[in-house]
Amino acid sequence: MKQQFFVTALALILGMAGKAQHSEPMVVKVAYKFIHIIDKQKPDTLHNEELVLRIGKTSSAYNNYPFSVAIKPREAVAAPPAGGATRAVVGMPMAVVNDWGLTTALMEQKFTDKKLTRYESVSLSKYEIEEKLPVIKWDIQTATKTIGGYTCQQASGLFGGRKYTAWFTTDLPFTTGPWKLNGLPGVILEAYDDKAEVFFIFKYISEAEEGELTVYPPDKPALKVTESVLKKAKDAYENDPGGITQAQAGVSGTIAVRFRDRKNKFHSGEAADKLMEEKKKNAKVVLTNPLELKP
């Protein structure tokens, strides 16, 4: 299967178009165990989750794939007519509040355009922030090791205030990796920082199934915003998830609110209310060790 991946990937690289697509057929997908110590003073803030990098010929997309699929709404809620009253509908939306450290964004790297696009949802609203793909000056070294049956070469580079060691394989000739890591002549299968606070650990790699895409187009276009606008939207949602979801959907009736903890467990009722209050109280002390540190 390794040889088949290599031949397919190389053929796509040689025949790729000059313009990146927003959504394209997936070639391979790589799963990682992501570990992040979000508060160095509290060991219980050690966070880990499975994240997936979906690779196409001109782009890649990275996010918490199993969770994003699991919460896909079963029924779309139609927008109310302009000036019309809210109404109750079948299949009420649900408001989910995530605990600290969980990956909620989809990170898309566009190889040819050298752009990085982050997509985030605040309840039913979709937001998009576009920036330049980070340029990381990698020092490629001679050390090699085998990961998942692939011969990988070592490289080191500085990004976001951290020094990373990365292991990449040229058998998959795509200049991408997990999160924002990119720029090596092959897919990054493993990476970690020198402080042992951030790890992207290889779990498995597999071919794409028929019809799988790197990014699935949303039911409606995402709104391009700035970081400050996105933060305001997130803050408003954290303060009143049920109310914001109700307003966005244009429906009447009670909106169910769930809290998702770092173990990917969902809580409802009084348990969810308690956890959301704890999250608000800890807002200034949790996540003291972000992925991107100040230079």
Backbone bond lengths (Angstrom), bond angles and torsions (degrees), N, CA, C in turn:
res aa  C-N    CA-C-N  psi(-1)  N-CA   C-N-CA  omega(-1)  CA-C   N-CA-C  phi
1 M - - - 1.474 - - 1.531 110.74 -
2 K 1.360 114.82 -33.80 1.465 118.75 178.44 1.524 111.07 -59.00
3 Q 1.341 116.75 -46.04 1.462 120.52 -178.96 1.528 110.89 -63.47
4 Q 1.332 115.83 -37.25 1.464 120.21 179.45 1.528 110.35 -64.60
5 F 1.338 116.94 -41.97 1.467 120.79 176.68 1.519 110.55 -58.10
6 F 1.344 115.56 -44.93 1.457 120.46 -176.14 1.526 111.27 -62.83
7 V 1.313 116.93 -46.25 1.466 120.93 -178.59 1.523 110.62 -64.35
8 T 1.332 116.25 -45.06 1.472 120.38 -179.75 1.521 110.93 -63.55
9 A 1.323 116.14 -45.82 1.466 120.26 -177.96 1.517 111.21 -63.72
10 L 1.326 117.44 -43.85 1.455 120.93 -178.55 1.524 110.62 -64.85
11 A 1.318 116.88 -40.84 1.467 120.38 179.38 1.518 111.07 -62.48
12 L 1.303 115.90 -39.01 1.472 119.74 179.62 1.522 111.35 -69.37
13 I 1.321 116.25 -38.74 1.462 120.21 178.67 1.521 110.44 -61.56
14 L 1.331 116.82 -45.20 1.454 120.65 -177.26 1.517 112.35 -68.91
15 G 1.333 116.04 -27.38 1.451 118.89 -176.00 1.511 114.53 -106.07
16 M 1.320 117.87 11.38 1.462 119.39 -174.21 1.531 112.09 -69.97
17 A 1.326 114.19 150.99 1.469 120.12 177.13 1.509 109.50 -76.96
18 G 1.322 116.32 163.48 1.455 120.27 -177.00 1.511 114.21 -78.69
19 K 1.310 117.11 -14.35 1.460 119.80 -176.58 1.522 110.04 -115.18
20 A 1.330 116.50 130.22 1.455 120.47 -179.75 1.512 110.88 -71.82
21 Q 1.323 115.27 148.30 1.448 120.91 177.98 1.517 109.31 -102.08
22 H 1.325 113.90 155.01 1.461 117.57 177.35 1.520 110.15 -73.33
23 S 1.313 117.17 -37.68 1.457 121.96 -179.83 1.520 107.63 -138.77
24 E 1.333 116.86 133.62 1.448 120.16 -176.11 1.525 110.00 -150.27
25 P 1.332 117.61 164.65 1.463 119.91 178.27 1.527 111.42 -59.76
26 M 1.297 116.24 140.28 1.449 121.85 178.77 1.521 109.78 -84.87
27 V 1.340 116.19 141.83 1.463 122.15 177.90 1.531 110.00 -96.12
28 V 1.316 116.24 -55.85 1.470 121.97 178.16 1.522 108.81 -140.49
29 K 1.327 115.22 162.11 1.458 120.01 173.78 1.522 108.98 -132.56
30 V 1.326 114.99 139.66 1.454 122.05 -179.21 1.517 108.50 -119.23
31 A 1.317 116.78 128.87 1.463 121.16 177.90 1.526 109.35 -101.95
32 Y 1.329 115.41 141.40 1.463 122.20 -179.68 1.523 109.72 -128.13
33 K 1.308 115.30 150.26 1.458 120.62 166.25 1.518 105.92 -94.85
34 F 1.308 116.70 114.32 1.461 122.48 -178.07 1.518 108.66 -96.31
35 I 1.332 116.58 123.53 1.464 122.57 178.98 1.522 108.58 -121.99
36 H 1.331 115.72 132.11 1.454 120.42 -177.23 1.528 108.98 -145.41
37 I 1.307 116.13 123.63 1.467 120.62 174.59 1.521 106.58 -85.84
38 I 1.339 117.06 102.73 1.462 120.30 -173.40 1.522 112.97 -82.91
39 D 1.338 117.28 -16.31 1.468 121.38 175.46 1.521 107.14 -145.03
40 K 1.324 116.67 108.00 1.462 121.02 -174.80 1.521 112.87 -64.84
41 Q 1.339 117.74 -20.85 1.456 121.46 -178.55 1.531 112.76 -84.44
42 K 1.345 116.20 -12.53 1.469 120.27 -176.62 1.534 109.87 -130.50
43 P 1.325 116.81 104.78 1.471 119.91 -178.91 1.527 113.96 -58.78
44 D 1.329 117.27 -25.35 1.465 119.00 -178.11 1.527 111.95 -72.55
45 T 1.326 117.26 -6.01 1.460 119.92 176.76 1.528 111.53 -88.92
46 L 1.339 116.14 6.87 1.462 119.54 174.69 1.528 107.66 -62.60
47 H 1.294 115.64 122.82 1.460 120.17 -176.74 1.510 109.88 -116.25
48 N 1.331 116.72 138.25 1.454 119.28 172.41 1.522 109.15 -145.38
49 E 1.308 115.37 144.87 1.451 121.95 179.18 1.523 109.15 -156.70
50 E 1.314 115.82 162.46 1.466 120.07 178.03 1.520 109.29 -91.59
51 L 1.323 115.60 126.41 1.458 122.09 178.08 1.522 109.27 -123.13
52 V 1.308 116.11 150.97 1.458 120.54 -174.27 1.527 111.21 -125.33
53 L 1.330 116.06 134.53 1.464 123.37 175.00 1.520 107.31 -104.25
54 R 1.334 116.50 115.95 1.462 122.11 179.43 1.525 107.90 -101.96
55 I 1.315 116.80 119.36 1.463 121.86 -169.94 1.528 110.96 -110.01
56 G 1.330 115.83 127.80 1.453 122.75 173.02 1.514 108.84 -114.18
57 K 1.332 117.57 -174.83 1.460 119.84 -175.61 1.523 113.19 -74.59
58 T 1.330 118.92 -22.82 1.470 119.88 -179.11 1.526 113.44 -126.24
59 S 1.336 117.20 0.21 1.461 119.33 -177.98 1.519 110.48 -160.38
60 S 1.330 114.28 167.57 1.461 119.78 173.96 1.523 108.12 -139.67
61 A 1.320 115.98 157.55 1.467 121.29 179.40 1.519 108.46 -134.94
62 Y 1.331 115.83 136.13 1.463 121.54 -173.17 1.520 109.59 -130.68
63 N 1.323 116.94 123.93 1.461 119.85 175.49 1.516 110.33 -167.80
64 N 1.343 114.90 -178.15 1.459 121.48 176.74 1.514 107.04 -78.93
65 Y 1.313 116.36 82.00 1.462 122.13 -169.80 1.530 113.86 -61.77
66 P 1.340 119.38 -48.11 1.469 118.46 -179.00 1.525 112.44 -58.63
67 F 1.350 116.88 -40.86 1.456 119.75 -179.05 1.518 111.46 -68.75
68 S 1.338 116.59 -41.08 1.466 119.16 -177.54 1.521 111.12 -64.52
69 V 1.330 116.61 -33.02 1.461 119.65 177.61 1.521 110.37 -74.43
70 A 1.342 116.02 -38.81 1.459 120.61 -175.69 1.524 112.71 -63.70
71 I 1.340 117.42 -32.73 1.457 119.26 -175.89 1.524 112.60 -97.10
72 K 1.342 117.11 9.12 1.454 119.11 177.65 1.525 109.23 -60.23
73 P 1.334 118.62 125.11 1.459 120.06 -175.51 1.519 112.03 -62.90
74 R 1.322 115.63 141.85 1.457 120.00 -179.86 1.523 110.92 -75.44
75 E 1.319 116.76 -31.54 1.449 120.27 -178.87 1.514 109.35 -133.15
76 A 1.320 116.21 133.99 1.461 119.61 176.93 1.520 108.80 -75.37
77 V 1.328 116.26 143.62 1.460 120.91 178.17 1.515 107.71 -102.65
78 A 1.304 117.51 116.09 1.460 121.53 -177.04 1.522 110.51 -67.38
79 A 1.331 116.47 144.83 1.462 121.37 178.61 1.526 109.27 -72.25
80 P 1.341 117.54 145.59 1.457 120.02 179.56 1.518 110.45 -71.42
81 P 1.310 119.08 152.82 1.460 121.13 176.78 1.516 110.26 -63.67
82 A 1.322 115.96 150.89 1.464 120.68 -178.56 1.520 110.27 -55.78
83 G 1.345 115.07 126.29 1.452 119.61 178.28 1.512 113.81 78.39
84 G 1.341 116.90 -0.96 1.452 119.69 -177.11 1.512 112.16 -83.69
85 A 1.312 115.96 166.71 1.454 121.78 -179.66 1.518 109.81 -81.43
86 T 1.331 116.19 156.67 1.454 119.68 175.82 1.518 108.29 -70.51
87 R 1.333 115.44 159.85 1.445 118.55 -177.29 1.517 110.35 -147.21
88 A 1.294 116.11 154.44 1.458 120.32 177.38 1.523 108.90 -82.92
89 V 1.333 116.96 140.42 1.457 120.82 179.91 1.522 109.64 -132.66
90 V 1.319 115.51 162.84 1.454 120.37 175.63 1.523 108.59 -77.48
91 G 1.336 117.83 137.79 1.456 120.05 -179.69 1.518 110.89 81.98
92 M 1.327 117.45 57.56 1.464 121.50 -179.21 1.526 110.44 -61.56
93 P 1.321 118.24 140.12 1.468 120.53 177.49 1.523 110.33 -68.20
94 M 1.318 115.98 162.35 1.459 121.86 179.56 1.519 108.93 -120.66
95 A 1.317 117.16 139.61 1.462 122.15 178.41 1.526 108.65 -96.01
96 V 1.337 116.95 123.90 1.463 121.91 179.69 1.527 108.93 -114.01
97 V 1.323 116.17 125.98 1.463 122.38 175.47 1.519 107.42 -106.53
98 N 1.329 117.26 125.79 1.460 122.23 -176.89 1.523 111.96 -96.44
99 D 1.308 115.93 145.08 1.454 121.73 176.85 1.525 110.16 -72.28
100 W 1.331 115.38 169.41 1.459 120.94 179.88 1.520 111.10 -61.30
101 G 1.326 115.35 144.10 1.450 121.29 171.76 1.508 115.79 88.96
102 L 1.330 117.94 -16.58 1.459 120.07 -177.86 1.525 111.12 -71.50
103 T 1.318 115.42 142.49 1.457 120.84 179.18 1.524 109.08 -82.24
104 T 1.316 116.31 115.99 1.463 120.83 -179.21 1.528 112.09 -116.11
105 A 1.318 117.23 -12.40 1.463 120.87 -177.77 1.527 110.75 -92.78
106 L 1.323 115.79 154.59 1.453 122.63 169.51 1.520 106.86 -104.72
107 M 1.331 116.87 124.45 1.456 122.42 -177.67 1.525 109.17 -106.10
108 E 1.328 116.77 117.08 1.460 120.97 -178.64 1.529 110.56 -110.66
109 Q 1.328 116.03 122.91 1.460 121.45 174.81 1.521 108.91 -99.37
110 K 1.330 116.54 128.83 1.461 121.04 177.36 1.522 107.73 -108.93
111 F 1.325 115.89 110.55 1.457 121.27 -169.81 1.527 113.02 -64.12
112 T 1.324 117.70 -49.90 1.460 120.79 -173.18 1.529 111.92 -77.28
113 D 1.324 117.54 -35.73 1.466 120.90 179.84 1.526 112.13 -82.79
114 K 1.329 116.52 -11.17 1.466 122.33 -178.66 1.531 110.82 55.81
115 K 1.322 114.77 45.56 1.466 120.27 -179.90 1.521 110.65 -121.25
116 L 1.321 114.06 150.67 1.454 121.49 175.61 1.523 107.18 -121.31
117 T 1.319 116.73 122.69 1.460 121.01 -179.33 1.513 109.30 -118.90
118 R 1.321 115.55 128.30 1.464 121.42 178.22 1.517 108.97 -108.47
119 Y 1.323 115.84 128.47 1.460 121.44 178.25 1.528 108.64 -112.44
120 E 1.315 115.49 130.49 1.458 119.84 178.64 1.514 109.64 -135.19
121 S 1.327 115.43 147.11 1.457 121.56 176.81 1.517 109.29 -111.19
122 V 1.311 115.77 134.78 1.458 121.94 171.13 1.519 104.92 -116.83
123 S 1.319 115.29 97.15 1.459 122.01 -170.60 1.525 109.18 58.90
124 L 1.309 119.29 -119.08 1.459 121.74 -176.19 1.521 113.49 -91.05
125 S 1.320 117.99 -7.41 1.463 121.91 -178.65 1.524 110.77 -90.79
126 K 1.325 116.31 139.48 1.459 122.75 -179.46 1.528 109.24 -108.82
127 Y 1.334 116.57 135.08 1.461 121.72 -179.21 1.527 110.09 -125.57
128 E 1.312 115.26 152.08 1.464 121.66 -177.34 1.518 110.03 -135.69
129 I 1.316 116.00 131.53 1.462 122.06 175.70 1.524 107.97 -126.77
130 E 1.317 117.01 124.11 1.460 121.73 -177.11 1.518 110.16 -113.72
131 E 1.318 116.00 138.92 1.463 121.56 178.04 1.525 108.72 -148.06
132 K 1.310 116.57 177.10 1.456 120.15 178.51 1.526 109.37 -74.54
133 L 1.317 115.99 144.28 1.452 120.65 175.79 1.528 108.44 -65.92
134 P 1.329 118.09 126.76 1.468 120.11 -177.84 1.525 112.52 -56.02
135 V 1.309 115.93 138.74 1.465 121.35 175.63 1.523 107.58 -99.07
136 I 1.314 116.46 113.43 1.462 122.26 -178.27 1.524 108.51 -108.01
137 K 1.318 116.54 124.65 1.463 120.86 179.08 1.528 108.78 -85.26
138 W 1.325 114.82 97.41 1.453 120.25 -177.51 1.524 111.84 -86.19
139 D 1.306 116.42 142.86 1.461 123.25 170.88 1.525 106.64 -105.55
140 I 1.334 116.66 104.21 1.456 120.96 -177.73 1.525 109.36 -81.89
141 Q 1.327 116.27 127.50 1.455 122.26 -175.72 1.533 111.06 -109.35
142 T 1.319 115.36 176.34 1.472 119.91 -174.68 1.524 113.07 -89.12
143 A 1.311 117.45 -16.47 1.468 120.48 -177.03 1.524 110.98 -63.19
144 T 1.322 116.19 141.85 1.468 121.57 179.13 1.529 109.49 -134.74
145 K 1.320 115.24 158.21 1.459 120.81 171.29 1.529 107.95 -158.69
146 T 1.307 116.48 163.12 1.453 121.48 -178.39 1.530 110.16 -97.94
147 I 1.323 115.32 128.57 1.466 121.53 177.26 1.522 107.96 -129.08
148 G 1.308 116.83 120.14 1.455 120.73 178.94 1.516 114.11 58.59
149 G 1.344 116.74 28.94 1.455 120.47 -179.51 1.512 113.91 87.22
150 Y 1.334 117.88 -0.13 1.463 122.57 -179.35 1.525 109.84 -107.35
151 T 1.323 116.50 136.44 1.457 120.68 174.06 1.522 108.52 -76.54
152 C 1.314 115.66 121.26 1.468 121.33 -177.31 1.514 110.88 -115.83
153 Q 1.327 115.26 147.72 1.455 122.24 179.10 1.514 109.40 -111.93
154 Q 1.314 115.21 147.76 1.464 120.95 -175.74 1.525 111.85 -86.79
155 A 1.324 115.80 145.82 1.460 121.86 174.30 1.518 107.51 -148.69
156 S 1.320 116.31 156.32 1.464 120.54 176.92 1.521 108.68 -134.10
157 G 1.334 115.09 147.19 1.459 119.19 -179.10 1.518 111.54 -163.80
158 L 1.332 116.13 158.46 1.458 122.52 -179.81 1.519 110.36 -99.22
159 F 1.322 115.67 132.31 1.462 120.04 173.96 1.525 110.10 -156.13
160 G 1.310 115.80 134.82 1.457 121.51 176.05 1.508 114.09 60.04
161 G 1.327 117.09 32.67 1.459 120.52 179.43 1.515 114.32 79.48
162 R 1.331 117.64 9.32 1.457 121.25 178.81 1.531 110.33 -126.29
163 K 1.324 116.34 150.09 1.457 121.47 174.56 1.523 107.36 -100.24
164 Y 1.331 116.07 119.28 1.457 121.32 -177.23 1.518 112.09 -105.33
165 T 1.318 115.19 142.74 1.453 122.38 165.39 1.515 106.12 -102.87
166 A 1.311 116.96 128.25 1.455 121.33 -178.50 1.525 109.91 -125.38
167 W 1.330 115.20 146.67 1.456 121.67 175.65 1.519 107.23 -120.15
168 F 1.349 116.70 120.54 1.458 121.47 -174.63 1.529 110.22 -125.81
169 T 1.337 115.22 155.94 1.458 120.20 178.43 1.522 111.05 -122.30
170 T 1.324 116.10 127.57 1.462 120.83 177.26 1.530 111.56 -78.59
171 D 1.338 117.50 -5.77 1.465 120.00 174.29 1.525 110.44 -65.62
172 L 1.316 116.63 -22.55 1.462 122.97 173.79 1.527 106.32 -117.09
173 P 1.338 118.18 89.58 1.470 122.27 -168.78 1.531 114.66 -79.36
174 F 1.331 115.63 57.48 1.464 120.86 175.74 1.521 107.83 -118.68
175 T 1.313 117.28 133.38 1.467 121.44 -173.75 1.521 111.40 -84.41
176 T 1.314 116.53 57.42 1.462 119.79 -174.38 1.519 110.93 -137.64
177 G 1.317 114.68 173.21 1.448 121.05 179.37 1.512 109.53 -169.12
178 P 1.319 117.40 -175.81 1.462 119.98 -179.15 1.523 112.69 -67.72
179 W 1.341 115.23 151.30 1.465 122.26 176.74 1.523 110.03 59.69
180 K 1.341 118.09 -123.38 1.456 122.70 -179.23 1.526 112.19 -102.43
181 L 1.317 117.29 0.32 1.464 120.28 -177.72 1.521 109.92 -70.19
182 N 1.323 116.30 133.83 1.463 121.61 -176.06 1.518 109.74 -165.28
183 G 1.338 115.66 176.76 1.463 120.29 169.47 1.506 116.45 98.92
184 L 1.325 118.55 -0.97 1.458 120.93 176.27 1.532 109.28 -94.95
185 P 1.337 117.84 156.96 1.473 120.15 -176.72 1.525 113.35 -78.12
186 G 1.316 116.43 44.31 1.454 121.98 179.92 1.514 109.59 170.98
187 V 1.310 116.27 163.94 1.467 121.06 -177.98 1.526 110.61 -68.95
188 I 1.329 116.39 133.43 1.471 122.33 176.22 1.525 108.02 -78.95
189 L 1.321 117.00 116.47 1.461 121.30 -179.63 1.524 112.70 -95.74
190 E 1.326 116.81 -16.99 1.469 119.89 179.41 1.531 108.83 -154.87
191 A 1.334 116.17 144.19 1.472 120.33 177.53 1.519 108.88 -157.77
192 Y 1.331 115.51 149.65 1.470 120.65 177.97 1.517 108.02 -159.48
193 D 1.335 115.52 154.59 1.469 119.12 -179.42 1.522 110.33 -92.49
194 D 1.338 115.13 162.94 1.465 119.87 -174.09 1.528 113.29 -74.14
195 K 1.336 117.42 -8.40 1.471 120.68 177.75 1.531 111.38 -94.89
196 A 1.307 116.46 0.68 1.471 122.14 -178.37 1.526 111.27 55.87
197 E 1.339 115.46 45.01 1.460 121.47 178.69 1.525 112.87 -116.20
198 V 1.333 116.35 -18.81 1.462 121.50 -179.34 1.536 108.85 -134.74
199 F 1.339 116.24 128.94 1.461 121.01 -179.60 1.528 109.91 -135.67
200 F 1.316 115.80 137.20 1.458 122.70 168.79 1.533 104.83 -119.60
201 I 1.323 117.02 100.61 1.456 122.23 -172.04 1.530 109.96 -104.87
202 F 1.311 116.57 128.02 1.461 122.07 -179.24 1.522 111.11 -60.58
203 K 1.354 115.92 135.06 1.463 121.38 175.17 1.528 111.13 -113.66
204 Y 1.329 116.59 -53.64 1.457 119.13 178.34 1.520 109.61 -164.34
205 I 1.326 115.37 166.06 1.455 121.48 175.35 1.530 107.13 -135.51
206 S 1.317 117.03 143.48 1.457 119.48 -179.62 1.513 110.50 -150.19
207 E 1.318 114.80 158.39 1.456 120.34 175.77 1.527 109.63 -68.60
208 A 1.305 114.83 154.70 1.458 119.33 174.31 1.523 109.57 -73.93
209 E 1.307 115.53 144.33 1.458 119.73 174.47 1.527 109.04 -80.78
210 E 1.302 116.45 160.03 1.458 121.12 -177.94 1.532 110.34 -58.18
211 G 1.329 115.45 128.30 1.457 120.36 177.67 1.517 114.76 89.48
212 E 1.339 118.63 -6.98 1.466 120.31 -179.76 1.528 110.54 -72.21
213 L 1.317 115.57 140.18 1.458 122.19 -179.33 1.526 110.25 -116.72
214 T 1.322 115.11 162.49 1.461 118.89 176.13 1.524 110.09 -71.47
215 V 1.331 116.44 -43.68 1.468 122.55 178.86 1.520 107.89 -132.52
216 Y 1.305 116.21 132.48 1.463 119.77 177.59 1.519 108.82 -93.83
217 P 1.337 117.16 122.14 1.464 120.20 -178.01 1.527 111.23 -56.54
218 P 1.334 117.77 134.57 1.471 120.63 178.98 1.521 110.89 -69.66
219 D 1.332 115.57 164.16 1.460 119.52 179.74 1.521 111.64 -65.84
220 K 1.334 115.96 -21.76 1.455 120.49 174.60 1.529 108.44 -145.37
221 P 1.349 118.47 151.65 1.465 120.77 -176.74 1.525 112.12 -57.90
222 A 1.337 115.29 142.73 1.462 119.82 175.82 1.522 109.36 -73.78
223 L 1.310 115.65 149.22 1.460 121.77 179.50 1.525 109.66 -89.13
224 K 1.332 117.29 122.04 1.464 120.82 178.41 1.525 109.63 -74.44
225 V 1.334 116.37 123.12 1.462 121.37 -175.52 1.528 110.18 -137.12
226 T 1.328 114.68 173.88 1.460 121.62 174.15 1.527 108.71 -94.76
227 E 1.326 116.03 168.92 1.461 120.75 178.72 1.526 111.21 -59.84
228 S 1.330 117.03 -40.05 1.466 120.30 -177.73 1.525 111.58 -65.62
229 V 1.319 116.60 -39.61 1.470 120.32 178.55 1.525 109.87 -65.86
230 L 1.316 117.45 -42.59 1.458 121.29 179.18 1.528 110.31 -62.85
231 K 1.328 117.14 -41.44 1.465 120.47 179.97 1.531 111.06 -62.32
232 K 1.327 116.98 -41.53 1.461 120.15 179.02 1.522 110.82 -62.92
233 A 1.329 115.94 -40.26 1.464 120.20 179.19 1.531 110.27 -64.89
234 K 1.327 116.67 -41.52 1.465 120.72 179.47 1.530 111.26 -65.93
235 D 1.330 116.48 -42.71 1.464 120.53 -179.68 1.524 110.93 -62.64
236 A 1.318 116.35 -42.33 1.465 120.50 179.58 1.528 110.11 -63.06
237 Y 1.311 116.25 -40.52 1.467 120.60 -179.34 1.525 111.20 -67.63
238 E 1.338 116.85 -41.55 1.467 120.16 179.69 1.524 110.99 -61.38
239 N 1.329 117.51 -34.89 1.465 121.59 -179.05 1.523 112.69 -75.82
240 D 1.335 117.69 -29.12 1.466 120.15 -177.61 1.527 109.73 -152.22
241 P 1.343 117.37 71.10 1.470 119.59 -176.55 1.520 113.59 -60.94
242 G 1.339 116.56 -40.97 1.454 119.43 -179.53 1.514 112.28 -66.45
243 G 1.331 116.73 -43.49 1.460 121.18 -178.91 1.519 112.38 -66.50
244 I 1.337 116.57 -41.93 1.463 120.21 -179.99 1.529 110.20 -65.58
245 T 1.322 117.01 -43.09 1.465 120.35 179.14 1.523 110.97 -63.52
246 Q 1.311 116.34 -41.38 1.467 120.70 178.78 1.524 110.96 -61.91
247 A 1.330 116.47 -43.02 1.459 120.72 -179.93 1.524 111.51 -66.88
248 Q 1.320 116.72 -40.86 1.463 120.30 -179.73 1.525 111.65 -66.20
249 A 1.335 116.60 -38.67 1.455 120.70 -178.40 1.517 112.35 -79.50
250 G 1.333 117.19 -22.06 1.448 120.77 -178.18 1.518 111.70 67.63
251 V 1.344 115.71 43.20 1.455 120.20 -178.50 1.526 110.27 -125.51
252 S 1.303 115.83 161.84 1.458 121.75 172.93 1.520 107.92 -106.33
253 G 1.292 116.00 164.21 1.458 119.09 -178.84 1.516 111.42 107.05
254 T 1.309 115.84 168.69 1.461 121.80 -176.50 1.526 111.09 -80.51
255 I 1.323 115.25 131.21 1.460 121.52 177.21 1.528 108.88 -94.14
256 A 1.318 117.48 125.93 1.460 121.02 177.57 1.527 109.63 -71.97
257 V 1.333 116.59 132.92 1.462 121.90 179.59 1.526 108.41 -113.47
258 R 1.320 116.47 130.54 1.463 122.38 177.91 1.517 109.58 -123.50
259 F 1.328 115.72 146.57 1.467 121.70 175.46 1.516 108.30 -111.58
260 R 1.326 116.25 127.18 1.463 122.27 179.92 1.520 108.93 -104.64
261 D 1.341 117.15 117.34 1.460 119.89 -178.04 1.522 111.07 -87.59
262 R 1.338 116.42 -179.63 1.463 120.49 -174.33 1.521 113.04 -72.28
263 K 1.324 117.17 -9.13 1.460 120.68 174.90 1.527 111.13 -95.61
264 N 1.327 115.14 11.31 1.464 122.49 179.01 1.536 112.03 66.69
265 K 1.330 116.01 26.83 1.455 121.78 177.66 1.523 109.10 -99.80
266 F 1.324 116.99 138.59 1.453 121.84 -178.37 1.529 110.74 -99.90
267 H 1.335 115.40 139.07 1.455 121.93 179.81 1.526 108.85 -123.24
268 S 1.327 116.20 147.65 1.466 120.91 179.61 1.516 110.57 -132.73
269 G 1.317 116.62 174.03 1.458 121.94 175.48 1.519 113.87 61.23
270 E 1.323 116.22 -138.73 1.466 121.67 -177.20 1.527 111.38 -63.85
271 A 1.324 116.77 -35.06 1.468 119.84 179.46 1.523 110.56 -62.70
272 A 1.344 116.87 -42.23 1.463 120.99 179.09 1.529 110.20 -66.33
273 D 1.331 116.79 -42.55 1.471 120.70 179.42 1.528 110.81 -59.63
274 K 1.325 116.35 -43.65 1.466 120.83 -179.38 1.525 111.28 -63.82
275 L 1.319 116.41 -44.18 1.460 120.39 -179.31 1.528 111.58 -66.66
276 M 1.331 117.30 -36.31 1.468 119.90 177.78 1.520 111.17 -67.52
277 E 1.325 117.31 -36.54 1.465 120.59 176.86 1.521 110.87 -66.87
278 E 1.326 116.97 -40.24 1.465 120.80 177.64 1.520 110.60 -63.11
279 K 1.324 116.03 -38.39 1.463 119.92 179.31 1.532 110.17 -63.24
280 K 1.327 117.45 -42.34 1.469 121.06 179.33 1.527 110.85 -63.82
281 K 1.341 116.96 -42.58 1.467 120.55 -179.33 1.523 111.88 -64.20
282 N 1.327 115.54 -33.95 1.465 120.09 -177.30 1.524 113.45 -91.48
283 A 1.329 116.38 8.63 1.472 120.40 -173.72 1.528 113.10 -56.17
284 K 1.326 117.56 -32.23 1.465 120.02 -175.07 1.530 113.29 -92.25
285 V 1.319 116.95 -10.88 1.467 118.33 -176.02 1.525 112.91 -114.82
286 V 1.319 117.05 -21.62 1.456 120.09 178.98 1.529 109.56 -84.58
287 L 1.301 116.20 156.22 1.462 123.28 -178.00 1.533 110.97 60.49
288 T 1.330 114.73 47.83 1.463 120.07 176.91 1.521 111.83 -83.30
289 N 1.310 116.65 -6.51 1.461 121.55 -178.76 1.530 108.92 -126.26
290 P 1.328 117.90 70.63 1.476 120.62 -176.46 1.515 112.41 -66.55
291 L 1.324 115.38 163.04 1.459 120.27 177.86 1.526 111.38 -58.44
292 E 1.318 116.12 -45.41 1.464 120.68 179.13 1.511 109.30 -101.45
293 L 1.317 115.54 111.85 1.457 121.66 178.41 1.525 109.12 -87.50
294 K 1.305 115.77 158.01 1.462 119.29 176.47 1.519 108.89 -70.39
295 P 1.329 117.62 136.27 1.482 120.62 -178.14 1.527 110.98 -58.21
